Amino acid sequence: MDIVPEVRAFNRFYTSVIGVLGAGMHDTPYSLTEARVLFELGTREAADAAGIRAMLGLDPGYLSRILARFESDGLVSRERSAEDARRQVVRLTPKGRDTFAVLDRRSATEIETLLAKLTDPERRRLVSAMGTVRSLLEPAERREPYVIRPPRAGDLGWVVHRHGVLYSEEYGWGAAFEALVARIVAEYVEGHDPRREAAWVAEVRGEPVGCVFCVRKDDTTAQLRLLLVEPSARGMGIGGRLVEECLRFAAAAGYRRIVLWTRDVLASARRIYQAAGFELVEQHPGEESGIPVNEQIWARDL
C-alpha cells in the first residue's frame, strides 16, 4: 500500500481545518512560521537565535529576515551574547509580549470553537490519535518528560475507565472485560498490603498516561497486572519503566518469581515483557466479548 498520498491528503485536510493557508495567522499580519517564532520567543525570557533556528529547522537567512521584520515592528530587541559574541540573544519587547498574548489567546479560542462540536468521547479519541502521530514521528529527544508516582485520589477510577475505553476501541472487548478490571482494582484496595503490593501511575503534564500493579499471588510469587499506556504516550519508554518499577518492588518485597497474564494480540506489551526477561510458560485459546483470543502466562525469576 502506498501511504504517501494518504499522508499528503491528511496534511492538506488539516492545514485547511486550522486555516494556516490564509494571509495571516489568527487575523494578524504574521505567517504561520512567523507566529511559531513568536511563540518560541513568548515562552521564554530570552532566546538564542541559533537555538530557535535549530528548533524550527529554519534557514539562517529566513530567520534573520523574520527577526528583522519583528525588530522593525517593535516586537523584539536583539543583542550579542555576553558569553559568546558570535551568538545573538533575542527578547520580546512589551509590544512583542502583547502581540504574543493576542496570538496565543486567538489560537486557544479557535481550537475551542473547533472542538465545541465534538462530544467528550470524540475529543478523547482525537487527542489520543494526535498523540499517536506525535509518538511515531517526533524525535525522541523532543518528547515531553514523564514522572512515575503512586496512585492518588481518582487514579483507580481512571485505571478502570481507560482500560474499558481503550480495549473497546482497539480490540472490541466489551463490558465484561471492564468489569474484570474493576474487580482486580477492588481486590487490590480491599486486601492491600503495602509491604507486598504496590501500584504506579505514569504522568505527563499532570495527567495520567499509564499504570501498572504488582500484587501478591502467593508467598513467593508476585503478579504484574493492568499494564496500560495511553496511545498519546506510547513510544516514550513509559511501559518499560513501569515494568521496571514492578520488578524492582517485587524483588525488594521478597518474592522469588513474578508472573503475568496477557493475550497474544497485545503485541506491544509482549515486547516490553520479553525485553524485561519474561518468558512464555503457558497458553491456551479463550474468548473475550465473543472474540477469539489466545490467553498467555509469562513468568521470570527475580
VOPAGU-2260 file (C-alpha; in pm, 1 decimal, decimal comma):
REM VOPAGU-2260
SITE   aa  ch    i         X         Y         Z
SITE  MET   A    0       0,0       0,0       0,0
SITE  ASP   A    1     133,3     342,7     -98,4
SITE  ILE   A    2      59,9     557,9     205,1
SITE  VAL   A    3     231,5     873,7      78,4
SITE  PRO   A    4     -85,4    1004,7     -96,4
SITE  GLU   A    5    -284,2     935,5     221,6
SITE  VAL   A    6     -40,9    1135,2     435,2
SITE  ARG   A    7     -38,6    1421,4     186,2
SITE  ALA   A    8    -418,6    1421,9     173,1
SITE  PHE   A    9    -430,8    1439,1     554,0
SITE  ASN   A   10    -183,2    1728,3     554,0
SITE  ARG   A   11    -399,5    1922,0     306,9
SITE  PHE   A   12    -709,8    1847,2     512,9
SITE  TYR   A   13    -556,4    1954,0     843,6
SITE  THR   A   14    -396,6    2273,1     713,5
SITE  SER   A   15    -738,3    2363,5     574,2
SITE  VAL   A   16    -904,4    2289,9     910,1
SITE  ILE   A   17    -667,9    2510,9    1110,3
SITE  GLY   A   18    -661,7    2781,0     844,5
SITE  VAL   A   19    -286,7    2819,1     804,0
SITE  LEU   A   20    -316,5    2888,6     432,4
SITE  GLY   A   21    -471,4    3228,2     489,4
SITE  ALA   A   22    -282,3    3554,6     461,9
SITE  GLY   A   23    -208,9    3570,8     834,5
SITE  MET   A   24    -235,3    3354,8    1143,5
SITE  HIS   A   25    -539,4    3428,9    1362,2
SITE  ASP   A   26    -623,1    3754,3    1178,3
SITE  THR   A   27    -276,3    3901,1    1229,7
SITE  PRO   A   28     -24,8    4012,3     962,9
SITE  TYR   A   29     207,1    3723,1    1054,6
SITE  SER   A   30     251,3    3394,5     872,5
SITE  LEU   A   31     248,1    3051,5    1034,4
SITE  THR   A   32     628,6    3043,7    1052,7
SITE  GLU   A   33     645,4    3393,5    1197,8
SITE  ALA   A   34     380,9    3300,8    1453,0
SITE  ARG   A   35     584,1    2992,2    1551,9
SITE  VAL   A   36     892,5    3208,6    1605,6
SITE  LEU   A   37     685,6    3447,4    1816,9
SITE  PHE   A   38     551,8    3157,8    2019,8
SITE  GLU   A   39     900,8    3025,1    2095,5
SITE  LEU   A   40    1012,9    3372,2    2198,2
SITE  GLY   A   41     699,4    3423,3    2405,3
SITE  THR   A   42     752,4    3112,2    2615,1
SITE  ARG   A   43    1093,3    3219,1    2744,9
SITE  GLU   A   44    1261,9    3530,2    2881,6
SITE  ALA   A   45    1530,7    3531,8    2614,1
SITE  ALA   A   46    1630,2    3301,2    2331,2
SITE  ASP   A   47    1942,3    3225,8    2135,7
SITE  ALA   A   48    1872,7    3287,3    1765,7
SITE  ALA   A   49    2072,0    2978,3    1666,7
SITE  GLY   A   50    1866,3    2769,3    1909,1
SITE  ILE   A   51    1538,6    2893,7    1761,2
SITE  ARG   A   52    1670,7    2824,2    1411,1
SITE  ALA   A   53    1767,5    2467,1    1503,3
SITE  MET   A   54    1442,7    2401,0    1690,0
SITE  LEU   A   55    1223,4    2510,2    1398,5
SITE  GLY   A   56    1453,2    2388,4    1119,7
SITE  LEU   A   57    1472,6    2731,0     956,9
SITE  ASP   A   58    1720,7    2861,0     703,0
SITE  PRO   A   59    1953,2    3115,9     875,5
SITE  GLY   A   60    1873,3    3385,1     620,5
SITE  TYR   A   61    1497,8    3327,5     652,0
SITE  LEU   A   62    1507,7    3355,6    1032,3
SITE  SER   A   63    1722,2    3667,1    1006,7
SITE  ARG   A   64    1459,7    3830,9     782,5
SITE  ILE   A   65    1181,4    3734,2    1023,1
SITE  LEU   A   66    1369,0    3881,2    1318,6
SITE  ALA   A   67    1449,9    4196,3    1118,7
SITE  ARG   A   68    1077,3    4239,1    1048,3
SITE  PHE   A   69     992,3    4183,5    1414,0
SITE  GLU   A   70    1253,6    4439,1    1514,5
SITE  SER   A   71    1115,0    4688,6    1261,6
SITE  ASP   A   72     766,4    4631,1    1404,0
SITE  GLY   A   73     893,7    4689,9    1756,1
SITE  LEU   A   74     832,4    4331,1    1869,4
SITE  VAL   A   75    1186,4    4220,1    1954,9
SITE  SER   A   76    1524,4    4350,7    2064,6
SITE  ARG   A   77    1847,9    4182,8    1960,8
SITE  GLU   A   78    2193,5    4192,0    2118,6
SITE  ARG   A   79    2516,0    3994,6    2116,6
SITE  SER   A   80    2560,8    3731,3    2385,6
SITE  ALA   A   81    2789,0    3836,2    2671,5
SITE  GLU   A   82    2935,5    3483,2    2678,2
SITE  ASP   A   83    2984,3    3444,0    2302,8
SITE  ALA   A   84    2980,8    3746,3    2074,7
SITE  ARG   A   85    2910,3    3519,8    1776,6
SITE  ARG   A   86    2567,0    3438,5    1917,9
SITE  GLN   A   87    2262,3    3662,9    1914,6
SITE  VAL   A   88    2015,9    3689,4    2204,9
SITE  VAL   A   89    1657,9    3781,2    2115,5
SITE  ARG   A   90    1392,2    3912,7    2355,2
SITE  LEU   A   91    1034,2    4020,7    2308,6
SITE  THR   A   92     962,5    4384,4    2384,9
SITE  PRO   A   93     648,2    4480,6    2579,5
SITE  LYS   A   94     475,1    4527,7    2243,0
SITE  GLY   A   95     603,0    4185,7    2137,8
SITE  ARG   A   96     460,4    4032,3    2457,9
SITE  ASP   A   97     123,8    4191,6    2381,7
SITE  THR   A   98     130,1    4057,6    2025,0
SITE  PHE   A   99     222,0    3710,0    2150,2
SITE  ALA   A  100     -64,9    3723,3    2400,8
SITE  VAL   A  101    -310,0    3811,0    2121,8
SITE  LEU   A  102    -188,0    3523,0    1904,7
SITE  ASP   A  103    -196,7    3280,6    2195,2
SITE  ARG   A  104    -547,6    3383,9    2300,4
SITE  ARG   A  105    -687,8    3370,7    1947,2
SITE  SER   A  106    -527,4    3032,5    1886,6
SITE  ALA   A  107    -687,7    2889,8    2200,2
SITE  THR   A  108   -1025,8    3037,8    2107,4
SITE  GLU   A  109   -1015,8    2891,5    1756,8
SITE  ILE   A  110    -928,6    2545,3    1888,9
SITE  GLU   A  111   -1208,4    2566,2    2147,1
SITE  THR   A  112   -1450,3    2654,3    1867,6
SITE  LEU   A  113   -1321,8    2364,8    1657,9
SITE  LEU   A  114   -1371,4    2119,1    1944,4
SITE  ALA   A  115   -1710,1    2252,1    2054,1
SITE  LYS   A  116   -1897,0    2035,7    1801,9
SITE  LEU   A  117   -1738,1    1714,9    1935,6
SITE  THR   A  118   -1863,0    1504,5    2224,1
SITE  ASP   A  119   -1630,4    1425,0    2516,1
SITE  PRO   A  120   -1554,8    1072,4    2385,1
SITE  GLU   A  121   -1483,9    1216,6    2039,6
SITE  ARG   A  122   -1244,9    1471,8    2189,2
SITE  ARG   A  123   -1058,5    1198,3    2375,4
SITE  ARG   A  124   -1033,9     994,3    2055,1
SITE  LEU   A  125    -898,7    1298,8    1871,3
SITE  VAL   A  126    -635,3    1374,0    2136,1
SITE  SER   A  127    -538,3    1006,4    2151,2
SITE  ALA   A  128    -494,2     992,0    1773,3
SITE  MET   A  129    -287,0    1310,4    1776,8
SITE  GLY   A  130     -70,5    1162,5    2049,1
SITE  THR   A  131     -14,1     852,4    1840,5
SITE  VAL   A  132     102,4    1065,0    1545,9
SITE  ARG   A  133     342,4    1256,9    1771,0
SITE  SER   A  134     481,0     943,5    1935,2
SITE  LEU   A  135     557,6     790,8    1595,2
SITE  LEU   A  136     701,9    1095,6    1419,4
SITE  GLU   A  137     853,6    1317,4    1687,4
SITE  PRO   A  138    1225,3    1272,7    1763,4
SITE  ALA   A  139    1271,9    1102,3    2099,9
SITE  GLU   A  140    1482,0    1387,0    2240,0
SITE  ARG   A  141    1193,2    1630,3    2192,8
SITE  ARG   A  142     932,2    1421,9    2370,2
SITE  GLU   A  143     794,3    1551,4    2696,1
SITE  PRO   A  144     925,6    1424,1    3029,5
SITE  TYR   A  145     711,9    1199,5    3244,1
SITE  VAL   A  146     700,2    1100,2    3610,2
SITE  ILE   A  147     619,6     766,8    3774,8
SITE  ARG   A  148     432,0     804,5    4103,2
SITE  PRO   A  149     199,6     616,0    4341,4
SITE  PRO   A  150    -175,8     643,2    4271,9
SITE  ARG   A  151    -365,0     942,8    4405,3
SITE  ALA   A  152    -735,5    1000,7    4465,1
SITE  GLY   A  153    -926,6     932,3    4143,7
SITE  ASP   A  154    -646,9     735,0    3977,1
SITE  LEU   A  155    -800,5     392,8    4040,4
SITE  GLY   A  156   -1122,6     500,9    3873,2
SITE  TRP   A  157    -915,9     626,8    3583,1
SITE  VAL   A  158    -747,0     284,3    3555,9
SITE  VAL   A  159   -1082,5     108,4    3516,5
SITE  HIS   A  160   -1223,0     372,2    3281,1
SITE  ARG   A  161    -924,7     384,5    3045,8
SITE  HIS   A  162    -892,8       6,8    3030,2
SITE  GLY   A  163   -1259,1     -12,4    2934,3
SITE  VAL   A  164   -1235,2     260,3    2670,5
SITE  LEU   A  165    -902,5     166,6    2510,5
SITE  TYR   A  166    -958,3    -206,6    2489,1
SITE  SER   A  167   -1304,9    -147,8    2347,7
SITE  GLU   A  168   -1172,5      93,2    2083,0
SITE  GLU   A  169    -861,1    -107,4    1992,7
SITE  TYR   A  170    -979,4    -467,8    2028,4
SITE  GLY   A  171   -1359,3    -462,8    2059,9
SITE  TRP   A  172   -1360,7    -601,4    2415,6
SITE  GLY   A  173   -1681,4    -516,7    2599,9
SITE  ALA   A  174   -1824,3    -457,5    2945,5
SITE  ALA   A  175   -1716,1    -798,1    3078,6
SITE  PHE   A  176   -1350,1    -700,7    3037,9
SITE  GLU   A  177   -1406,5    -365,2    3206,7
SITE  ALA   A  178   -1581,4    -546,9    3492,6
SITE  LEU   A  179   -1279,8    -777,2    3527,1
SITE  VAL   A  180   -1050,2    -476,1    3557,1
SITE  ALA   A  181   -1282,6    -324,6    3818,1
SITE  ARG   A  182   -1267,1    -646,3    4022,2
SITE  ILE   A  183    -887,6    -654,8    4006,5
SITE  VAL   A  184    -868,9    -294,4    4127,8
SITE  ALA   A  185   -1127,3    -356,7    4402,7
SITE  GLU   A  186    -937,8    -664,3    4526,5
SITE  TYR   A  187    -616,4    -462,1    4531,1
SITE  VAL   A  188    -777,0    -195,5    4750,6
SITE  GLU   A  189    -963,8    -431,9    4984,4
SITE  GLY   A  190    -671,8    -662,8    5056,7
SITE  HIS   A  191    -385,1    -419,0    5011,5
SITE  ASP   A  192     -61,6    -497,7    5196,4
SITE  PRO   A  193     175,5    -207,2    5127,2
SITE  ARG   A  194     476,8    -423,7    5215,3
SITE  ARG   A  195     397,5    -672,7    4938,3
SITE  GLU   A  196     174,9    -486,8    4689,6
SITE  ALA   A  197     204,4    -156,5    4505,7
SITE  ALA   A  198      79,2      36,3    4205,0
SITE  TRP   A  199     224,1     313,0    3991,0
SITE  VAL   A  200      83,8     579,8    3762,0
SITE  ALA   A  201     279,3     746,9    3481,7
SITE  GLU   A  202     202,7    1115,8    3437,2
SITE  VAL   A  203     271,9    1369,5    3162,7
SITE  ARG   A  204     185,4    1737,6    3213,1
SITE  GLY   A  205     -12,0    1649,6    3524,6
SITE  GLU   A  206    -232,4    1392,0    3350,2
SITE  PRO   A  207    -218,8    1012,6    3397,7
SITE  VAL   A  208     -99,8     827,3    3087,5
SITE  GLY   A  209     -12,1     482,3    3218,1
SITE  CYS   A  210     -29,5     238,3    3507,2
SITE  VAL   A  211      82,5     -98,1    3641,4
SITE  PHE   A  212      10,4    -303,2    3956,4
SITE  CYS   A  213     223,3    -552,1    4149,5
SITE  VAL   A  214       7,7    -785,5    4362,8
SITE  ARG   A  215      61,3   -1098,5    4570,5
SITE  LYS   A  216     -13,9   -1428,8    4400,6
SITE  ASP   A  217     129,2   -1643,7    4679,1
SITE  ASP   A  218     404,6   -1611,5    4938,8
SITE  THR   A  219     686,1   -1648,6    4686,7
SITE  THR   A  220     521,4   -1524,7    4365,5
SITE  ALA   A  221     415,6   -1174,9    4263,4
SITE  GLN   A  222     185,6   -1092,3    3974,4
SITE  LEU   A  223     217,7    -797,0    3738,5
SITE  ARG   A  224    -127,6    -668,1    3644,9
SITE  LEU   A  225    -303,7    -394,7    3446,4
SITE  LEU   A  226     -12,6    -253,1    3248,6
SITE  LEU   A  227    -152,7      23,6    3029,8
SITE  VAL   A  228      -3,5     315,5    2835,9
SITE  GLU   A  229    -219,3     574,0    2662,1
SITE  PRO   A  230    -173,4     596,8    2282,7
SITE  SER   A  231     -62,2     958,2    2325,8
SITE  ALA   A  232     231,0     844,2    2542,1
SITE  ARG   A  233     342,6     534,8    2354,0
SITE  GLY   A  234     696,5     530,9    2220,8
SITE  MET   A  235     832,2     723,9    2521,4
SITE  GLY   A  236     957,2     419,8    2712,5
SITE  ILE   A  237     686,5     450,4    2977,1
SITE  GLY   A  238     573,3      87,2    2953,1
SITE  GLY   A  239     924,8     -40,4    3011,3
SITE  ARG   A  240     975,5     193,6    3307,8
SITE  LEU   A  241     650,5      82,4    3469,2
SITE  VAL   A  242     753,3    -282,7    3436,9
SITE  GLU   A  243    1095,6    -198,8    3583,7
SITE  GLU   A  244     928,2     -41,5    3887,9
SITE  CYS   A  245     715,6    -351,3    3932,2
SITE  LEU   A  246    1015,3    -585,3    3911,7
SITE  ARG   A  247    1222,2    -375,3    4149,8
SITE  PHE   A  248     943,9    -366,8    4407,5
SITE  ALA   A  249     870,0    -739,6    4379,0
SITE  ALA   A  250    1235,0    -829,9    4438,3
SITE  ALA   A  251    1261,9    -593,2    4735,6
SITE  ALA   A  252     939,4    -735,8    4882,4
SITE  GLY   A  253    1096,2   -1082,6    4896,6
SITE  TYR   A  254     921,5   -1254,5    4605,6
SITE  ARG   A  255    1130,1   -1507,8    4416,1
SITE  ARG   A  256     922,3   -1518,5    4098,8
SITE  ILE   A  257     680,1   -1293,9    3910,7
SITE  VAL   A  258     409,9   -1389,8    3659,6
SITE  LEU   A  259     165,2   -1204,5    3437,3
SITE  TRP   A  260    -141,2   -1283,1    3228,1
SITE  THR   A  261    -183,3   -1132,7    2883,9
SITE  ARG   A  262    -319,3   -1207,9    2538,1
SITE  ASP   A  263    -125,5   -1262,0    2219,1
SITE  VAL   A  264    -289,9    -969,4    2036,4
SITE  LEU   A  265    -120,3    -728,7    2279,3
SITE  ALA   A  266     200,0    -728,0    2076,5
SITE  SER   A  267     347,4    -403,3    2217,0
SITE  ALA   A  268     305,5    -523,4    2574,5
SITE  ARG   A  269     458,7    -859,6    2483,9
SITE  ARG   A  270     770,9    -687,8    2350,1
SITE  ILE   A  271     804,2    -500,0    2678,2
SITE  TYR   A  272     771,2    -821,7    2878,4
SITE  GLN   A  273    1027,1   -1001,7    2663,5
SITE  ALA   A  274    1271,8    -712,1    2698,7
SITE  ALA   A  275    1227,4    -734,0    3077,2
SITE  GLY   A  276    1320,5   -1102,2    3077,8
SITE  PHE   A  277     978,0   -1267,1    3092,3
SITE  GLU   A  278     928,3   -1598,7    2912,7
SITE  LEU   A  279     608,8   -1759,0    2784,9
SITE  VAL   A  280     522,3   -2056,3    3007,0
SITE  GLU   A  281     161,0   -2133,9    2917,8
SITE  GLN   A  282    -102,3   -2050,2    2656,3
SITE  HIS   A  283    -446,4   -2168,5    2557,0
SITE  PRO   A  284    -737,6   -2045,5    2344,2
SITE  GLY   A  285   -1003,7   -1826,2    2501,7
SITE  GLU   A  286   -1272,9   -1574,0    2420,6
SITE  GLU   A  287   -1346,5   -1210,5    2506,2
SITE  SER   A  288   -1676,8   -1046,8    2413,2
SITE  GLY   A  289   -1732,4   -1315,9    2150,6
SITE  ILE   A  290   -1386,3   -1257,1    2002,1
SITE  PRO   A  291   -1136,9   -1548,3    1998,9
SITE  VAL   A  292    -818,9   -1470,6    2192,4
SITE  ASN   A  293    -509,3   -1663,0    2290,9
SITE  GLU   A  294    -452,3   -1645,7    2668,4
SITE  GLN   A  295     -88,1   -1641,8    2777,8
SITE  ILE   A  296     103,2   -1669,3    3104,1
SITE  TRP   A  297     453,0   -1521,1    3115,2
SITE  ALA   A  298     698,5   -1551,5    3405,1
SITE  ARG   A  299    1051,3   -1484,5    3520,4
SITE  ASP   A  300    1261,8   -1538,7    3829,9
SITE  LEU   A  301    1361,7   -1242,0    4044,7
